């Protein structure tokens, strides 16, 4: 679940960032995809770390 949350939060963050910098729809989609992947990977590492501690 942490992976999905990281994916969604990253995608929203990326789209918002692109919108603030004046990007069009394709820019927002690209930023959302990239930041979604980054958020998903961060969530994956957080899940692994949490599972290893418990």
Backbone as XML, in Angstrom:
<?xml version="1.0"?>
<chain id="A" units="angstrom">
  <residue number="1" name="UNK">
    <atom name="N" x="0.809" y="-1.196" z="0.000"/>
    <atom name="CA" x="0.000" y="0.000" z="0.000"/>
    <atom name="C" x="0.853" y="1.260" z="0.000"/>
  </residue>
  <residue number="2" name="UNK">
    <atom name="N" x="2.016" y="1.170" z="0.618"/>
    <atom name="CA" x="2.897" y="2.334" z="0.646"/>
    <atom name="C" x="3.386" y="2.651" z="-0.768"/>
  </residue>
  <residue number="3" name="UNK">
    <atom name="N" x="3.580" y="1.612" z="-1.564"/>
    <atom name="CA" x="4.038" y="1.815" z="-2.941"/>
    <atom name="C" x="2.981" y="2.584" z="-3.736"/>
  </residue>
  <residue number="4" name="UNK">
    <atom name="N" x="1.736" y="2.180" z="-3.604"/>
    <atom name="CA" x="0.660" y="2.863" z="-4.332"/>
    <atom name="C" x="0.482" y="4.298" z="-3.845"/>
  </residue>
  <residue number="5" name="UNK">
    <atom name="N" x="0.601" y="4.496" z="-2.540"/>
    <atom name="CA" x="0.490" y="5.854" z="-2.015"/>
    <atom name="C" x="1.627" y="6.728" z="-2.542"/>
  </residue>
  <residue number="6" name="UNK">
    <atom name="N" x="2.845" y="6.181" z="-2.581"/>
    <atom name="CA" x="3.975" y="6.926" z="-3.117"/>
    <atom name="C" x="3.792" y="7.244" z="-4.590"/>
  </residue>
  <residue number="7" name="UNK">
    <atom name="N" x="3.229" y="6.302" z="-5.326"/>
    <atom name="CA" x="2.976" y="6.511" z="-6.749"/>
    <atom name="C" x="1.978" y="7.648" z="-6.970"/>
  </residue>
  <residue number="8" name="UNK">
    <atom name="N" x="0.895" y="7.630" z="-6.226"/>
    <atom name="CA" x="-0.145" y="8.655" z="-6.393"/>
    <atom name="C" x="0.358" y="10.020" z="-5.944"/>
  </residue>
  <residue number="9" name="UNK">
    <atom name="N" x="1.004" y="10.060" z="-4.782"/>
    <atom name="CA" x="1.509" y="11.340" z="-4.274"/>
    <atom name="C" x="2.552" y="11.912" z="-5.221"/>
  </residue>
  <residue number="10" name="UNK">
    <atom name="N" x="3.435" y="11.058" z="-5.741"/>
    <atom name="CA" x="4.444" y="11.517" z="-6.688"/>
    <atom name="C" x="3.835" y="12.048" z="-7.973"/>
  </residue>
  <residue number="11" name="UNK">
    <atom name="N" x="2.813" y="11.371" z="-8.469"/>
    <atom name="CA" x="2.166" y="11.817" z="-9.699"/>
    <atom name="C" x="1.466" y="13.159" z="-9.512"/>
  </residue>
  <residue number="12" name="UNK">
    <atom name="N" x="0.794" y="13.315" z="-8.392"/>
    <atom name="CA" x="0.121" y="14.590" z="-8.114"/>
    <atom name="C" x="1.156" y="15.695" z="-7.946"/>
  </residue>
  <residue number="13" name="UNK">
    <atom name="N" x="2.231" y="15.389" z="-7.234"/>
    <atom name="CA" x="3.305" y="16.374" z="-7.022"/>
    <atom name="C" x="3.890" y="16.807" z="-8.373"/>
  </residue>
  <residue number="14" name="UNK">
    <atom name="N" x="4.166" y="15.846" z="-9.255"/>
    <atom name="CA" x="4.746" y="16.161" z="-10.554"/>
    <atom name="C" x="3.825" y="16.988" z="-11.434"/>
  </residue>
  <residue number="15" name="UNK">
    <atom name="N" x="2.556" y="16.624" z="-11.473"/>
    <atom name="CA" x="1.605" y="17.376" z="-12.291"/>
    <atom name="C" x="1.431" y="18.795" z="-11.761"/>
  </residue>
  <residue number="16" name="UNK">
    <atom name="N" x="1.392" y="18.934" z="-10.446"/>
    <atom name="CA" x="1.275" y="20.259" z="-9.852"/>
    <atom name="C" x="2.510" y="21.099" z="-10.143"/>
  </residue>
  <residue number="17" name="UNK">
    <atom name="N" x="3.665" y="20.477" z="-10.066"/>
    <atom name="CA" x="4.915" y="21.188" z="-10.349"/>
    <atom name="C" x="4.959" y="21.667" z="-11.796"/>
  </residue>
  <residue number="18" name="UNK">
    <atom name="N" x="4.535" y="20.820" z="-12.718"/>
    <atom name="CA" x="4.527" y="21.203" z="-14.124"/>
    <atom name="C" x="3.512" y="22.304" z="-14.396"/>
  </residue>
  <residue number="19" name="UNK">
    <atom name="N" x="2.372" y="22.238" z="-13.728"/>
    <atom name="CA" x="1.347" y="23.274" z="-13.924"/>
    <atom name="C" x="1.848" y="24.628" z="-13.419"/>
  </residue>
  <residue number="20" name="UNK">
    <atom name="N" x="2.528" y="24.624" z="-12.255"/>
    <atom name="CA" x="3.048" y="25.875" z="-11.699"/>
    <atom name="C" x="4.115" y="26.496" z="-12.584"/>
  </residue>
  <residue number="21" name="UNK">
    <atom name="N" x="4.880" y="25.659" z="-13.284"/>
    <atom name="CA" x="5.934" y="26.204" z="-14.144"/>
    <atom name="C" x="5.421" y="26.536" z="-15.545"/>
  </residue>
  <residue number="22" name="UNK">
    <atom name="N" x="4.123" y="26.423" z="-15.762"/>
    <atom name="CA" x="3.523" y="26.846" z="-17.024"/>
    <atom name="C" x="3.529" y="25.793" z="-18.113"/>
  </residue>
  <residue number="23" name="UNK">
    <atom name="N" x="3.576" y="24.533" z="-17.747"/>
    <atom name="CA" x="3.604" y="23.467" z="-18.741"/>
    <atom name="C" x="2.230" y="23.145" z="-19.303"/>
  </residue>
  <residue number="24" name="UNK">
    <atom name="N" x="2.230" y="22.547" z="-20.471"/>
    <atom name="CA" x="0.961" y="22.136" z="-21.073"/>
    <atom name="C" x="0.594" y="20.729" z="-20.588"/>
  </residue>
  <residue number="25" name="UNK">
    <atom name="N" x="-0.430" y="20.125" z="-21.185"/>
    <atom name="CA" x="-0.901" y="18.820" z="-20.717"/>
    <atom name="C" x="0.157" y="17.729" z="-20.858"/>
  </residue>
  <residue number="26" name="UNK">
    <atom name="N" x="0.912" y="17.755" z="-21.942"/>
    <atom name="CA" x="1.936" y="16.733" z="-22.128"/>
    <atom name="C" x="3.068" y="16.883" z="-21.111"/>
  </residue>
  <residue number="27" name="UNK">
    <atom name="N" x="3.417" y="18.124" z="-20.786"/>
    <atom name="CA" x="4.415" y="18.359" z="-19.748"/>
    <atom name="C" x="3.931" y="17.832" z="-18.405"/>
  </residue>
  <residue number="28" name="UNK">
    <atom name="N" x="2.667" y="18.100" z="-18.095"/>
    <atom name="CA" x="2.118" y="17.617" z="-16.828"/>
    <atom name="C" x="2.087" y="16.096" z="-16.793"/>
  </residue>
  <residue number="29" name="UNK">
    <atom name="N" x="1.766" y="15.470" z="-17.922"/>
    <atom name="CA" x="1.748" y="14.007" z="-17.970"/>
    <atom name="C" x="3.145" y="13.432" z="-17.791"/>
  </residue>
  <residue number="30" name="UNK">
    <atom name="N" x="4.134" y="14.046" z="-18.410"/>
    <atom name="CA" x="5.503" y="13.553" z="-18.285"/>
    <atom name="C" x="6.012" y="13.724" z="-16.857"/>
  </residue>
  <residue number="31" name="UNK">
    <atom name="N" x="5.795" y="14.891" z="-16.282"/>
    <atom name="CA" x="6.234" y="15.124" z="-14.900"/>
    <atom name="C" x="5.519" y="14.166" z="-13.954"/>
  </residue>
  <residue number="32" name="UNK">
    <atom name="N" x="4.220" y="13.952" z="-14.173"/>
    <atom name="CA" x="3.463" y="13.038" z="-13.315"/>
    <atom name="C" x="4.007" y="11.620" z="-13.434"/>
  </residue>
  <residue number="33" name="UNK">
    <atom name="N" x="4.350" y="11.192" z="-14.641"/>
    <atom name="CA" x="4.885" y="9.841" z="-14.819"/>
    <atom name="C" x="6.234" y="9.685" z="-14.130"/>
  </residue>
  <residue number="34" name="UNK">
    <atom name="N" x="7.110" y="10.642" z="-14.328"/>
    <atom name="CA" x="8.453" y="10.551" z="-13.741"/>
    <atom name="C" x="8.378" y="10.594" z="-12.219"/>
  </residue>
  <residue number="35" name="UNK">
    <atom name="N" x="7.644" y="11.559" z="-11.674"/>
    <atom name="CA" x="7.563" y="11.676" z="-10.224"/>
    <atom name="C" x="6.750" y="10.539" z="-9.619"/>
  </residue>
  <residue number="36" name="UNK">
    <atom name="N" x="5.813" y="9.987" z="-10.380"/>
    <atom name="CA" x="5.096" y="8.800" z="-9.913"/>
    <atom name="C" x="6.013" y="7.607" z="-9.784"/>
  </residue>
  <residue number="37" name="UNK">
    <atom name="N" x="6.902" y="7.428" z="-10.750"/>
    <atom name="CA" x="7.871" y="6.331" z="-10.678"/>
    <atom name="C" x="8.809" y="6.534" z="-9.492"/>
  </residue>
  <residue number="38" name="UNK">
    <atom name="N" x="9.285" y="7.764" z="-9.317"/>
    <atom name="CA" x="10.175" y="8.060" z="-8.189"/>
    <atom name="C" x="9.457" y="7.790" z="-6.860"/>
  </residue>
  <residue number="39" name="UNK">
    <atom name="N" x="8.213" y="8.227" z="-6.755"/>
    <atom name="CA" x="7.443" y="7.984" z="-5.534"/>
    <atom name="C" x="7.182" y="6.505" z="-5.300"/>
  </residue>
  <residue number="40" name="UNK">
    <atom name="N" x="6.923" y="5.767" z="-6.370"/>
    <atom name="CA" x="6.704" y="4.329" z="-6.242"/>
    <atom name="C" x="7.946" y="3.595" z="-5.777"/>
  </residue>
  <residue number="41" name="UNK">
    <atom name="N" x="9.094" y="3.969" z="-6.307"/>
    <atom name="CA" x="10.348" y="3.339" z="-5.887"/>
    <atom name="C" x="10.658" y="3.690" z="-4.435"/>
  </residue>
  <residue number="42" name="UNK">
    <atom name="N" x="10.432" y="4.947" z="-4.058"/>
    <atom name="CA" x="10.633" y="5.349" z="-2.662"/>
    <atom name="C" x="9.690" y="4.578" z="-1.739"/>
  </residue>
  <residue number="43" name="UNK">
    <atom name="N" x="8.460" y="4.399" z="-2.166"/>
    <atom name="CA" x="7.507" y="3.608" z="-1.392"/>
    <atom name="C" x="7.912" y="2.156" z="-1.290"/>
  </residue>
  <residue number="44" name="UNK">
    <atom name="N" x="8.497" y="1.618" z="-2.349"/>
    <atom name="CA" x="8.984" y="0.240" z="-2.319"/>
    <atom name="C" x="10.095" y="0.078" z="-1.292"/>
  </residue>
  <residue number="45" name="UNK">
    <atom name="N" x="11.043" y="1.013" z="-1.290"/>
    <atom name="CA" x="12.122" y="0.956" z="-0.308"/>
    <atom name="C" x="11.585" y="1.138" z="1.111"/>
  </residue>
  <residue number="46" name="UNK">
    <atom name="N" x="10.606" y="2.010" z="1.281"/>
    <atom name="CA" x="10.012" y="2.193" z="2.601"/>
    <atom name="C" x="9.296" y="0.922" z="3.057"/>
  </residue>
  <residue number="47" name="UNK">
    <atom name="N" x="8.622" y="0.244" z="2.157"/>
    <atom name="CA" x="7.943" y="-1.012" z="2.494"/>
    <atom name="C" x="8.954" y="-2.078" z="2.890"/>
  </residue>
  <residue number="48" name="UNK">
    <atom name="N" x="10.025" y="-2.187" z="2.126"/>
    <atom name="CA" x="11.057" y="-3.172" z="2.441"/>
    <atom name="C" x="11.687" y="-2.869" z="3.798"/>
  </residue>
  <residue number="49" name="UNK">
    <atom name="N" x="11.998" y="-1.615" z="4.064"/>
    <atom name="CA" x="12.596" y="-1.230" z="5.343"/>
    <atom name="C" x="11.636" y="-1.521" z="6.493"/>
  </residue>
  <residue number="50" name="UNK">
    <atom name="N" x="10.365" y="-1.228" z="6.304"/>
    <atom name="CA" x="9.376" y="-1.474" z="7.349"/>
    <atom name="C" x="9.220" y="-2.967" z="7.626"/>
  </residue>
  <residue number="51" name="UNK">
    <atom name="N" x="9.198" y="-3.765" z="6.579"/>
    <atom name="CA" x="9.069" y="-5.219" z="6.745"/>
    <atom name="C" x="10.297" y="-5.826" z="7.416"/>
  </residue>
  <residue number="52" name="UNK">
    <atom name="N" x="11.464" y="-5.284" z="7.117"/>
    <atom name="CA" x="12.685" y="-5.805" z="7.720"/>
    <atom name="C" x="12.765" y="-5.478" z="9.205"/>
  </residue>
  <residue number="53" name="UNK">
    <atom name="N" x="12.193" y="-4.322" z="9.600"/>
    <atom name="CA" x="12.231" y="-3.936" z="11.012"/>
    <atom name="C" x="11.233" y="-4.718" z="11.854"/>
  </residue>
  <residue number="54" name="UNK">
    <atom name="N" x="10.136" y="-5.135" z="11.254"/>
    <atom name="CA" x="9.103" y="-5.840" z="12.026"/>
    <atom name="C" x="9.306" y="-7.320" z="12.073"/>
  </residue>
</chain>
